[in-house]
Each structure stands twice: as C-alpha cells, then as structure tokens.
Amino acid sequence: MFMNQPAVNQPMNTYPLWKYILIVFILVIGVVYALPNYYGEDPSIQISPQKQAALSSDVEQTVQTVLLESNIKYKKIERDSKMIVVRFSDPDTQLVAQPIINKAIRDAYGDEQYIVAMNLAPATPQWLRDLNASPMKLGLDLRGGIHFLMEVDMKTAVSKRETQYVSDFKADLKKERLHYFGPINRSPAGGVLVKFRKEETRDKAYDILKERYQDLTFEKSDDGEVYTFKASFSAQQIKAVRDDAVRQNITILRNRVNQLGVAEPLIQRQGAERIVVQLPGVQDSAKAKKLLSATASLEFRMLNEERDVQVALRGRVPRDSEILYNDDEQPYLLMKDVIVTGDHIVNANSGMDENGMPQVNIVLDSKGGTKMSTSSKRNIQKMMATVFIEYKTDYVEKDGKSVALPPRKVETIINIARIQAVLGNRFRITGLDSSSEAHELALLLRAGALTAPIQIVEERTIGPSLGKENVELGMLSIQIGMSLVLLFMLVYYKLFGLVANFALLTNLVLIVAVMSLIPGATLTLPGIAGIVLTVGMAVDANVLIFERIREEIRAGSSPQKAIHNGYDKALSTIADANITTLIAAIILFAVGTGPIKGFAVTLAIGILTSMFTAIMGSRAIINLVYGGKNVKKLYI
C-alpha cells in the first residue's frame, strides 16, 4: 500500500531549474540572431540569371575586367550557384559601378539573360550565415530609393474587357453564320449591343452567346423592326474585373521591376484601386516612372487595301476601318478587327536584321500563334500593320497645382510589311528608329502590357545619404532614450534598477532578433518610433512591480514576502495594460498601410518581449540574488 508523501516546500522567490534554462536559451538565441545587425551591410551589386537559367562561369571574369578597366575599386566578389555579388565600400561607388556592369553584361550576353540589381549585402560572418542569421531589412526611408503610389484607371479596365467581347461576339456570330445588323458596339451606359433584322436570328444568337459567356448578363429588347440584345456585367462582375485589373497590374509591375534590376522591391495593393511600389536603392526616378507607368502593347491588323485612304480622309471612312498614322504622320486605313494583341506575346528580344537595322523578335503563345497562322494564310501577299498602343497622361495647372487628366489612348503604326508566307508563333518587327527603341520595346513587351492604365498620384525620392542620416538619427533617439531611462532607474531604484536595466537591454536585443527572424518584417522610421515607445512601456512594467514592493515594505511585510507580493499583484495590471495595447497594435496592422504597419509591427513585438523580460526575466535575476536567503533589507 502506497502513502502520499508530503511535498517539499520550495523556498519563497525561487525558480525551478527548467525556468532558468528556458530564459538562458531564449537569451542566447536572441543574441545570436540579433548579432548580424552589428556587422551591418555592404553596398553591393548582384548579377543573377533570369528564369532560373544557369549562371555562366565567365560572367565573374567579365565583371572583374570591366571594373578593372573603369578603375572602380571593390571590396570583394562572391559567387555561388545562383548569383554573383560585388561588394563596395560606399554607396557612391556602387551607383557609379551599376550602369557600367549592366552595360557590359548586356553587351556580352544579351538583353534578357541576366538581371543586374543594386542591393545591400549582409557583412555577416560565415558561422552566423550557417545558422540562417541575417540582419533585419531596412525600409525605404532608411535605405534610400523611390516610392510611388499608383492608381489604376478602372473605367479603361472595364471598357477593355467589353471591347474584347465585341471582337469575340463578331467571331462567334460569323462562325455560326448569324447575320447581325450594323456594327457590334459598346453601349455608352456599359455593355455590348448586338442588333438584328429578324427576331428568330436574334433569339438564336442570344441562346448561343448566353451559353458560351455565362459571366455576362443578357437582356433582350425590341425597337420597331430592330431586334436587340445587350450583354453586360453585373455589379459583382464589375468588381471582379476591377480586382483582376489590380492583381494583374501588380504581377506585370513585378515583371517590370525585375527588368529594371531592383533587389527586394515592395509592390502591394493599397485600397480598392491603388498600388504601392517601393524601389530601394533606385535614384533615377524618371527611368523608373517611364518603365512602370508605360502601358505599351501591340496590335496586328490588316490594311484596308480596297479603299483609298485619301477618300477616307475626306470623311468617307468605311465602318469596318479607321485611319491611323505612323511616326512620320503618314495616314493609313486599317481594318478595325485585330488579328493578335500583345496579350499573346510570351517573349520579345531586340536584335539586328541582315541589313544591320534594329528589329524585335516576337514569340506568341499557342493561341496567338494559331490566330496569326489562320489570318496570314488567308492574306498572303497582303499588307499587315503593327500598331503600337500606349496611354499617356497629360497634366494641367489648377489652383497652383499640377492635376492629371484622364489617360488618353495613343495608337501609332510602327511597321507595315507584306505577308510573304504563312506566319506562326515566331516573327519579327522591323522599321524601328534605333537599337535603344528596339531594346525598350522588347523590354516592355517581355514584361507584359498593363491591363489598365495607371496614374502616379504620389512620388517620393529618398537619397542614400538621407537614408543613412535617418538611420543615424533613429539610432541616436533610441540611445538617448535608453540612456536617460537607464540612469533614472539606476538612481531611483538602486540594485533593483540595475536589474531592470539589464532586462531593458535584453528586451531591445530580443526585439532586434525577432525583427531579423521574421521574413517579411522591415524596419522603418515609424518602426524605430515603436521601439522607443516600447522602451518606455517596458520600464513602466518594472516601475509598477517595484512600487508594489515598496508598498509591501511600508505595510510591514518581510523582504521576501514583499518581493513575492510585488510581482504577483502587479502581474494583472501589467497584463491588462499590455494586452489592450497589443490589441490596438494588431488593429493598426490590420487596417493601416505603410508607415502605420511598420509602427504596429515593432510595437507588437516589443510588447511581447517586454512582458517576458519585465516579468519573467527580471524576476529570475531577483530570485538569484534574494531567493531563499535571509534578507534583512532591500535596496530599492
């Protein structure tokens, strides 16, 4: 028969061994993963292959040669299977070297083989890298670069989708041999209108198209001898079209940023119609703005060779045609029907033809290749035009401010050629003015055309020197705040203040470690403000505990009991205050954008780490000093 043994009484203010081991383990992990931030980062240029291609072995030699010839000093060149990193001593040398390396790589290996991007490479020792320890990422306001806030033109997004349905309806009705009356057009109020002379033809076309295009809402109407139906989007479908436009534009912007050569860009949605683009390390805002906001696309159309363009210029334009001009303002009469659009382009690169003239080689997807093959087979020895399309934004002065007008569509013929044979999914565009124009066109087509025009509504450029100054001032604010708090705690609470100071420094180390461990976390100026606020909140928790201990001593409690009651009674107050602040930080992160999110992240992390250091960490030290001992007086 077994008897229950009486529990051994644990001395007051002592922790079991496992708690000490846990605290030491967390502290060691915090120091290890915060340590990379001490070593900092080197301004660098990274060369990486596009589309997961293999890194050529002679790229490193090319980089070394061009830097030597340009008399540009660098710290070292590192290479692995994925990229080459060239480290420099300062950002000014990095800015000088980037265009030189970019040109050398482009001349040696072509336009689309490698991405040359400016970056900040961690100077972390190898043993820390082996532990996947790296410094926390710095935001645009601390690194320097360009910030754009862009707005998507939603009216154009919806109208482009409706225009596509106009073309699809024509093709389907022609295939079914159903004759409609007049042109198929977009309605001014939205939707696509199709008219017929006969009611039975209308009803048959209505049934066929309604079955094929179930995402549209169809509605019949009669007007005397004309029978009509209208296909339109519901409010829910319009919202879906707009959401698709923003998502697709974000994807295309990411592709274009890759072409620009930017390491660790930030491209994310803000609200219903806006996109935030942050490009760390980029200083040429004109080039970035031109590339990101360009809406270049292509259309391939047949010339209307049966009608005289001069007659059309006098006002007699056929319903199935329109007049467009080339760069020399020469008019041409083109068919409205589009053979293939830029949406079907999967690759484009610039080069030279057999006569040494610039050209762009185009590769279409399977659907585009089929359309081009079918059309060219029907039009052997006829002329086909390549139409370059872009949306331009004009600005007017209003109340002393520059106000953007709605984007306008500009269509220019860049090439006209006779179809000599059946074309497939590969062909070329000639007639370009220069190799730089061919390179830029290939870059835009390769990155993809924006689904809808975007307008830059806000632009900020932060220089590398200003970013460095922001870091220095932010760190100075933390150092001043910490120094004043540490001095106050030491003078006012003596030995207990020394313990609180150690807990405070540990808290700062843990915040940095957590920020370095979270993949998407970025330190910004508001984030530094959140850390400074956390320092004050961490001290506040210790002040509550120490004042409770003083109250217990004044009430006549023994030192051991005063310590025990001080920590226990202050716990609920500290928890309530920190939990409510944590909820506020979570709400700020959920509904806030940009700077607000940066503040909320560091605040939330700081609250969690400060509760650990102020309650568990500082008490562990106090327990080591006083726990289980015959204490006569507390130095508090």
Secondary structure as UniProt FT lines:
FT   TURN            12..13
FT   HELIX           17..34
FT   HELIX           36..39
FT   STRAND          41..49
FT   HELIX           50..52
FT   TURN            57..58
FT   HELIX           59..69
FT   TURN            70..71
FT   STRAND          76..79
FT   STRAND          84..87
FT   HELIX           91..109
FT   STRAND          114..122
FT   HELIX           126..129
FT   TURN            130..132
FT   STRAND          137..138
FT   HELIX           140..143
FT   STRAND          145..152
FT   HELIX           154..175
FT   TURN            176..177
FT   STRAND          185..186
FT   TURN            188..189
FT   STRAND          192..196
FT   HELIX           199..212
FT   TURN            214..215
FT   STRAND          217..223
FT   TURN            224..225
FT   STRAND          226..232
FT   HELIX           235..260
FT   STRAND          266..270
FT   TURN            271..273
FT   STRAND          274..280
FT   HELIX           285..293
FT   STRAND          297..303
FT   TURN            305..306
FT   HELIX           309..313
FT   TURN            314..315
FT   TURN            319..320
FT   STRAND          321..326
FT   TURN            327..328
FT   STRAND          331..335
FT   STRAND          340..341
FT   HELIX           342..344
FT   STRAND          345..352
FT   TURN            354..355
FT   STRAND          358..364
FT   HELIX           366..378
FT   TURN            379..381
FT   STRAND          383..392
FT   STRAND          395..398
FT   TURN            399..400
FT   STRAND          401..404
FT   STRAND          408..418
FT   STRAND          426..429
FT   HELIX           435..447
FT   STRAND          454..462
FT   HELIX           464..517
FT   TURN            519..520
FT   STRAND          522..523
FT   HELIX           525..554
FT   TURN            555..556
FT   HELIX           559..591
FT   HELIX           595..611
FT   HELIX           612..617
FT   HELIX           618..626
FT   TURN            627..628
//
